[in-house]
Amino acid sequence: MAKRNGVDRQASGVILLGGGLDSGALLYWLKASGAWIEALWIDYGQKAAFGESVAVGGLCYGLNVPVHRATIDLGDLSQCALLRGQRTNSKNASRKNKLEARNVVFVGLAAMLASSLGLPRVYVGFHQEPAAAPFPDATEDARWMMNELLNFICRPAVSLVAPFKDLSRQEILEAGLKLNPNLASDTFTCYESTTDAECGQCAHCQRKARMLKRVKARTGPECAPPEAHSKRDLLRRRKLAQKQPSV
């Protein structure tokens, strides 16, 4: 692919950045590849909006990535447990945390932004998912169909790209840690906390802890990444987020 001034124009695009491990690792990977990247973060009424926003601001400031922020309130359209005002339910967490067609909405907004910026790609942090996964709109089949639609309706065409589609969450974490050893503490995975400190109790926080434990078991405690947000980490992220202006 052609590069100009060290920037890969053909691979440039908009990343849907939620502030979590998958999209955070993808952001570092894309920047390392030499692509020009702009980020889109969406406040759709989720409980974790504040923590995500802080994480996104810190990640993008550190990598000199412009951030675009959009606000849409889906609270009137769904009673998904992720949304503000909804009760937490640890039983059947995957089903209760499922906001139907969420990725379709987000990808559409990202494609709209990419088109307005003249960027040819939208990047998503989709990972390896079976066809019968509880979140079918994050599967490769769904990505392929959304990509076909974007190629048809956008002029010029916009492609939907998921570089990590063949990797497990664990593999994505380990790839991200090679690019940023502090990835675990720089990102925000929690779906329940309304602050910028992860709750440590929800299914998503517990999964993150298990993955970090596996990394620690392989690398040894002296090489393992931080497992939780320390007070110093939180203060650093807040300062970085404050420095990152929205576009």
N, C-alpha and C positions, 0 to 999 in steps of 0.2 A: 504494500500500500504506500502511496506517495506521502512523503512528509515535507512540511514546509516550516522552517524555523523550529524544527524538532517536534512539531505537532502533527499527529496522524489525522488528517482531515476526514478521510473516509470512515475512520472508526469513531469519530467524534459524535457526541450525542448527549441525551438527557438521561440521568439515572434516577429511578424512583428510589429515594433514600428514606427509609423509615427510622434509621438510627440504630438498628439491631446488628447482630453479628453478620448475617448473610449479606445485606446490602453494604455494610461497613467494609467487609472484606473485599467486596466487588469494587467499591470506590477506590481502595488502595491498589487493586489489581489494574484497574483501568488507567489510573494515573501513572503507574509504572510502565504501562504499555505505550505511553506517549500520546494518548488521545486527549482532545480538548473535551472536558466534561463539565456540564452544568447540572445541578441537582434540583429535584423537585421534592419537597416535603409537603404532606397534606394533613391538615387537621380536619378529620371527618367526624369529630365528636367523640373520639376515643378517650378513655380515662387517662391513658399514658401520654397524652399530647405534650404536657410540659416536659417530662423527662426525655421524650423523643426529640423535642425541639432543641433542648440543651445539647444533647448528644450530636445531633445533626450540625448545629452551629459550630461545635468544637471540632468535629471531623473535617468540615469544609474549610474552616479557617486555617487549620494546620496544613491543608493541601492546596490552599488558594483556589478553591472551587466556588463559583458563584451559587447562591442558594435562592431558589424561587419558592415561595410559600403560598399555598392555596388553602382556603377554608370552605368546607361544605359540611353542613350539619345533617347527618344521616339519622339522627335520633328520632325523627318523625316517621322514618320509613322502616325501622327495624328495632327489635327488642334484643339484639345481640348483646351478650354479656360484656363485650369489649367496650360498649358505649357508656358514656357518663349517664348516671341515673339508673343504671341496670344493676341488679344484684349479682354478686359473684357466685358462681356455681362450680365447685371443683369436680362434681360428678358429671360424666360425659363432657369433659372439658372441650374436646375437639368439636363436638356438635354445638355446644353453647357458645363457643368462640367463633363460630362460622358466620361471617357476614356475607350472605349470598351475593355473588357477582362483584365483590369488592374490587378484585383485580381488573375486571373489565372497565369499571369506572375509572380507576387510577391510571390504567394504561391509556385510556382515551384522553385524559387530561394531560398526561405526559406527551402524547403524540401531538396534541394541540400546541403545547409549548415548543416542542422540537420543530414543528413546522414554522412557527412564528420566528424562531431563531435561525432557521435555515440549516438545522442539524439533521442528519439522515437516520439517526438511530435512537431508539429508546432501550435502555438497559434495565433489566430486572434481576433480582437475586434469587430466582427460582433455583431450587436444588432438586436432586433426584427424588422423584415421587412415583409410586406405583399408579397404574391407571385407575385402581379402585381407592385412591387416597381420599381422606375426608375433605381435602381442599382441592377439588378437581380443577379450579381455575388457576392453580399453580403448577399443573402438570405440563409435560412437553406437548401433549395433544392440544391443550388449551392455548399454549404459546403459539403453536403452529397456526391454529385457526385465527387467533387475534392478529398474527403477523400477516396472514393472507388478507384479512379485512383492512388493515392499515395500508398495505400496498395498493389496495383497490381504491380506498376513499381519500387518501392523502396525495396532494400534488405539490411538489414532487413526493414520491413514495417515501414512507417512513417504515423502517424495519424494527421488529421487536426481537431483541437479542438477549439470551440468557447464557452467558459464558460458563456458568457453574451447573448447568442442567444435568450433567452426568455425574456430579459429585454429591456425596452425602453431606449432611450438616457438619459432621465431624471433620470430614476432609476440607470443607470450606473454612472451618475455624482454624485448622492447622495451617492451611495455605495463607490465611490472613495474618496469623501470628508471625509468619516468616517476614511479612512486609511491615507489620507493626506489632512488636511484642506486647504493647499495651492495649491491643484491640479489645480484649474482654472488659477492661475498665473504661475504655473510651466509648463504648457502645451501651445502648439501653434496650434490653430484651423484654423487660417486664410489661405485662398487659394490665396490671391492677393498680400500680402505684400512681398517685396523683402528684407526687413530688419528683425530684430528679434523682432519688435514691431508689433502687430496685427493692421490691418487697422481700425477695428471697424465698417466698412461699408458694407462689403460683406455679402452674405447670411449666410455664416458659422459663421462669427463673430456675426451677429445679432441673430442667433439661440442660440449661447452660452450665449449672454446677456439675452435672454428671459428665458433660463433655470436657470441662476443664480438669476434672478428676482423672479422666483417661489420659489427657495430655501430661498431667503431672506424673502418672504412673509410668509413662514411657520415657519422659525426659529427666525425671528426678526433681525433688523439691527445689533445688538451687536454680533450675532452669525454667521452672513452671511460671506461667503468667499469673498476675494477681487474680484472685478468685472473686473478689467483690470490690465494690467501690469504697475506697477509704475516704476519710474526710479530705485528705489532700487531693485525691483524684476528683472529688466533687467540686472543690473550690477551683481546681485547674480547668475543669470542663466549663464551669459557669463563666470564668473569665474569658475563655476562648469564644464561648457562644456570644458573649456580649460584644466582642470585637467583630463578629461576623455579621455584616449588614445584609438584609434581604435585598434581592434585586428588584 
